[in-house]
Amino acid sequence: MDATQEFLKSLVEAHGVPGFERNVAQVMERYLKGVGSFSRDNLGSFLCEKKGSSAAPRVMLMGHLDEVGFLVKSVTKEGFVKFLPLGGWWGHVVLAQRLIIKTRKGDVLGVVGSKPPHELRDEDRKKVLEIREMYIDVGASSDFDVRKRLDIRPGDPIVPDSDFTVMANPNLLLAKAWDNRIGCAVAAETAKRLVSVTHPNTVFAGGTVQEEVGLRGAQTSAFKVQPDVAFALDVGIAHDTPGTEGDEKLGGGPLIVVYDATAIPNRGLLDLVTDTAKKLRIGLQFESVERGGTDAGRFHVTGQGVPSLSLGVATRYIHSHNSILDRRDFEQTVKLLVAVVRRLDRKTVASLA
């Protein structure tokens, strides 16, 4: 396993649901040691400032540190844990999965349970079970007091239990939290590769917090940086599996969001990226998302407005315990961003407004 793959493994196996992203930021900080100076906003978003040959323009390259997860709501008198979603979850992918509850005494492993399907009415078996009808079984029994022994408290974060795995197809990587540790990895790797080349700007690379619950860290980090141009680095939905419609696929190259519910990309920046990709002979994919959005939804309305673009990697099965992406898409996205950053001088950025 090479150093980049070790970094990817460390990122996805770190635990960091919205509001609890510190461990992920520490992984980023270790990887970027020596690249630039580190800072955080007051919500916890992480930034590495990589100086180029000019203090301006200020270019922001940001993934988001958080992953979809859960929060302890309560513990029943019998010792079963009721829980709340942090981010968008579909009931079908939650049931019977292993989860880790992060308590002040340590990690507690549990499994999601519900009323047995054998006892459901026919009409209920056809419905998606809601999370409020589920619970986490951490080993409750009549002779084991969960409340006293495990000290699980309301507000404790809960994360999926899933390991990083290289699949039989070695280009494909299986893990939790690719949404959006891969965006963080793209930001970090781009900054690292800029160390050996010149660039006419200052780059702020890192990860925001609490994206999955409302793009919150995007707003505070952009306020802190006051960027002149910004890239939200995120996953896109792959449509190369049965029952889906669309051309986006694993191995198809970097994916650009041309429309979502929170932002319309800056046309000049979009053209710059597509022209650069053409010169590098990097294939691009284009995505439109009618519901949801990325951190670009906050970046582009900072101050008097910031030319912004959402760019990322096609991924299967996002917002679940296990998702899949193609490492070649990661490498192509980093290569493209390094080239784009090198073109973002004062004159070019001024022309985007």
C-alpha positions in Angstrom: 0.0 0.0 0.0 1.6 3.3 -1.1 1.6 6.5 1.0 -1.4 8.0 -0.8 -3.5 4.9 -0.3 -2.4 4.8 3.4 -3.7 8.4 3.6 -7.0 7.5 2.0 -7.4 4.6 4.4 -6.7 6.8 7.4 -9.2 9.4 6.3 -12.1 7.0 5.8 -11.5 4.9 8.9 -11.4 8.1 11.1 -14.6 8.7 12.9 -16.2 12.1 12.2 -19.9 12.7 12.1 -21.2 16.3 11.9 -20.0 18.2 15.0 -17.4 15.6 15.8 -14.8 16.0 13.0 -11.6 16.6 15.1 -10.1 13.2 14.4 -10.4 13.6 10.6 -8.8 17.1 10.8 -5.9 15.5 12.7 -5.3 13.0 9.8 -5.3 15.9 7.4 -2.8 17.8 9.5 -0.4 14.9 9.7 -0.4 14.4 6.0 0.1 18.1 5.2 2.9 18.7 7.7 5.5 21.0 6.1 3.2 22.1 3.2 1.9 25.3 4.9 0.5 26.8 8.1 -2.6 25.4 9.7 -5.6 27.1 11.1 -9.3 26.4 12.0 -12.4 28.5 12.2 -14.5 28.5 15.4 -16.6 25.6 14.2 -13.6 23.4 13.5 -13.1 23.6 9.8 -9.5 22.8 8.9 -7.3 25.0 6.6 -3.8 24.6 5.3 -2.4 27.9 3.8 0.0 27.1 1.0 1.7 30.3 -0.2 2.6 30.8 -3.8 4.4 33.6 -5.6 1.6 36.1 -4.7 -0.6 36.7 -1.7 -3.6 37.0 -4.0 -5.8 35.8 -5.5 -6.9 33.5 -2.6 -7.9 30.1 -3.8 -10.0 27.8 -1.7 -9.9 24.0 -2.2 -12.2 22.3 0.3 -13.7 18.9 1.0 -15.9 18.4 4.0 -14.6 16.4 7.0 -17.9 15.0 8.2 -19.6 11.8 7.2 -23.3 10.9 7.6 -23.9 9.3 11.0 -26.2 9.3 14.0 -26.6 10.7 17.5 -27.9 9.0 20.7 -31.4 10.2 21.5 -32.1 8.1 24.6 -31.5 4.8 26.2 -34.6 2.7 27.2 -35.0 1.2 30.6 -34.2 -2.2 29.0 -30.9 -0.8 27.6 -31.7 -0.3 23.9 -30.4 2.9 22.3 -32.8 5.1 20.3 -31.0 7.3 17.8 -31.3 10.3 15.4 -29.8 10.7 11.9 -27.1 13.2 11.2 -27.4 13.7 7.5 -29.6 12.0 4.9 -30.3 8.4 5.6 -32.6 6.0 3.8 -34.1 3.4 6.2 -33.3 0.5 3.9 -29.6 0.9 4.3 -29.6 1.4 8.1 -31.3 -1.7 9.4 -29.1 -4.6 10.6 -25.9 -2.6 10.2 -23.1 -2.4 12.8 -22.6 1.0 14.4 -20.1 2.3 16.9 -21.3 4.6 19.7 -18.5 7.0 20.8 -18.8 7.4 24.6 -16.6 9.2 27.1 -15.5 5.7 28.4 -14.7 4.4 24.9 -16.3 2.9 21.8 -19.4 0.6 22.1 -20.3 -1.7 19.3 -24.0 -2.3 18.5 -26.3 -3.5 15.7 -29.4 -1.8 14.5 -32.6 -3.8 15.2 -36.3 -3.4 14.8 -39.5 -5.4 15.0 -39.0 -8.8 13.3 -40.2 -8.8 9.7 -42.0 -12.1 10.3 -44.4 -10.2 12.6 -45.2 -7.3 10.2 -48.4 -7.0 8.4 -48.2 -7.5 4.6 -48.8 -3.8 3.9 -46.1 -2.8 6.5 -43.5 -5.1 4.9 -43.7 -3.0 1.7 -42.8 0.2 3.5 -39.4 1.7 4.2 -38.9 1.4 8.0 -38.3 4.8 9.6 -35.3 5.4 11.9 -37.6 6.3 14.8 -38.8 2.7 14.6 -35.3 1.3 15.0 -33.0 0.9 17.9 -29.3 -0.1 18.6 -28.7 -3.3 20.5 -25.4 -3.0 22.4 -25.9 -6.3 24.2 -28.7 -5.4 26.5 -29.9 -8.2 28.9 -31.7 -8.5 32.2 -28.4 -9.0 34.0 -26.4 -6.3 32.3 -27.3 -2.7 33.1 -26.4 -0.8 29.9 -26.9 2.6 31.5 -24.5 2.0 34.4 -22.0 -0.2 32.7 -21.5 1.6 29.4 -22.3 5.3 30.3 -24.1 5.9 26.9 -25.5 9.5 27.1 -27.9 11.5 24.9 -25.8 13.4 22.4 -23.1 10.8 22.0 -22.1 10.5 18.3 -22.6 7.2 16.4 -20.6 6.1 13.3 -20.9 3.2 10.8 -18.5 0.3 11.4 -16.8 -0.3 8.1 -13.2 -1.0 7.0 -11.3 0.3 4.0 -10.9 -2.4 1.4 -9.2 -2.7 -1.9 -11.5 -4.7 -4.1 -10.7 -7.6 -6.5 -10.6 -4.9 -9.1 -7.6 -3.1 -7.6 -8.7 0.3 -9.0 -11.9 0.2 -6.9 -11.8 1.2 -3.2 -14.6 0.2 -0.8 -15.1 2.1 2.4 -17.5 4.2 4.5 -17.3 8.0 4.4 -16.0 8.5 0.8 -18.6 11.3 1.1 -16.6 13.2 1.7 -13.2 12.1 2.7 -12.3 11.8 -1.0 -12.9 15.6 -1.4 -10.6 16.2 1.6 -8.0 13.9 0.0 -8.2 15.8 -3.3 -7.7 19.1 -1.5 -4.7 17.8 0.6 -3.0 16.0 -2.3 -3.4 19.0 -4.6 -1.7 21.3 -2.0 1.0 18.8 -1.5 1.8 18.5 -5.2 1.9 22.3 -5.4 5.0 22.4 -3.2 7.2 21.3 -6.1 5.7 23.8 -8.7 5.1 27.6 -8.9 1.6 29.0 -8.6 0.6 32.7 -8.8 -1.7 32.8 -5.8 -2.2 31.6 -2.2 -4.1 28.3 -1.7 -6.2 27.4 1.3 -6.8 23.6 1.2 -8.7 21.6 3.8 -12.1 20.4 5.0 -15.2 22.0 6.3 -17.4 20.7 9.1 -21.1 20.0 9.3 -21.7 19.9 5.6 -24.2 17.1 5.9 -26.5 19.1 8.2 -26.6 22.3 6.3 -23.3 23.5 4.8 -22.4 25.2 8.1 -18.6 25.0 8.0 -18.6 26.2 4.4 -20.1 29.5 5.6 -17.7 30.0 8.5 -14.6 28.9 6.7 -15.3 31.1 3.7 -15.9 34.1 6.0 -12.5 33.4 7.6 -10.6 33.1 4.3 -12.5 35.6 2.1 -11.5 33.7 -1.0 -11.4 35.1 -4.5 -12.3 31.8 -6.1 -13.5 28.6 -4.4 -13.8 24.9 -5.3 -16.1 22.6 -3.4 -14.6 19.1 -3.7 -17.1 16.4 -3.2 -18.5 13.1 -4.4 -21.0 12.8 -7.3 -23.5 10.0 -7.8 -22.3 7.2 -10.1 -25.0 6.0 -12.5 -23.3 2.8 -13.7 -25.3 0.3 -11.6 -28.6 -1.5 -12.4 -31.7 0.6 -12.1 -30.0 4.0 -12.4 -30.2 6.6 -15.2 -27.3 8.8 -16.2 -23.8 8.7 -17.8 -21.7 9.3 -14.7 -19.5 6.3 -14.0 -16.5 5.0 -12.1 -13.3 5.6 -14.1 -14.9 8.3 -16.2 -12.8 11.1 -14.9 -13.4 14.2 -12.7 -17.1 15.1 -12.3 -18.3 18.7 -12.5 -21.7 19.8 -11.0 -23.3 22.1 -13.6 -26.5 22.5 -11.5 -27.7 21.7 -8.0 -30.3 23.1 -5.6 -27.8 25.4 -3.9 -25.6 26.9 -6.6 -25.1 27.5 -10.3 -21.4 27.4 -11.2 -19.5 30.4 -12.4 -19.4 30.2 -16.1 -15.9 31.6 -16.5 -14.5 29.2 -13.9 -16.3 26.3 -15.6 -14.8 27.1 -18.9 -11.4 27.4 -17.4 -11.6 24.0 -15.9 -13.0 22.3 -19.0 -10.4 24.0 -21.2 -7.6 22.9 -18.9 -8.9 19.3 -18.9 -9.0 19.3 -22.7 -5.3 20.4 -22.9 -4.4 17.7 -20.4 -6.5 15.1 -22.3 -8.5 14.4 -19.1 -12.1 13.2 -19.7 -14.8 15.0 -17.8 -18.2 14.0 -16.5 -21.1 16.4 -15.8 -23.8 16.1 -13.2 -27.0 17.9 -12.3 -28.6 17.4 -8.9 -32.2 18.5 -8.5 -32.2 18.0 -4.7 -29.3 18.7 -2.4 -26.1 20.6 -3.0 -22.4 21.0 -1.9 -20.4 23.6 0.0 -20.3 25.7 -3.1 -23.8 26.7 -2.1 -22.3 28.8 0.7 -18.9 29.7 -0.8 -20.4 31.5 -3.8 -22.5 33.9 -1.6 -19.7 34.9 0.7 -19.0 38.7 0.8 -19.8 40.3 -2.5 -19.8 36.8 -4.2 -17.1 34.3 -5.0 -16.7 32.5 -8.4 -17.2 28.8 -7.3 -17.4 25.4 -8.8 -18.2 21.9 -7.4 -15.8 19.3 -8.6 -15.3 15.7 -7.5 -15.3 11.9 -7.9 -18.2 9.7 -9.0 -19.1 7.3 -6.2 -21.5 4.4 -5.8 -23.8 4.0 -2.7 -23.2 7.3 -0.9 -24.9 7.9 2.4 -24.5 4.3 3.4 -22.1 2.1 5.4 -20.1 1.2 2.3 -19.4 3.1 -0.9 -17.1 2.5 -3.9 -15.0 4.8 -6.1 -12.2 4.5 -8.6 -8.8 5.7 -7.5 -8.0 6.7 -11.1 -10.7 9.4 -10.8 -9.0 10.7 -7.7 -5.7 10.9 -9.4 -7.1 12.7 -12.5 -9.0 15.2 -10.4 -5.8 16.1 -8.5 -3.9 16.4 -11.7 -6.6 18.7 -13.1 -6.7 20.9 -10.1 -3.0 21.4 -9.9 -3.0 22.7 -13.5 -6.1 24.9 -12.9 -4.5 26.5 -9.7 -1.4 27.3 -11.7 -3.6 29.3 -14.2 -5.4 31.3 -11.5 -3.4 34.6 -11.5 -4.8 38.0 -10.7 -5.9 38.8 -14.2 -7.6 35.5 -14.8 -9.5 35.6 -11.5 -10.6 39.2 -12.2 -12.0 38.1 -15.5 -14.3 35.6 -13.7 -16.5 38.2 -12.0 
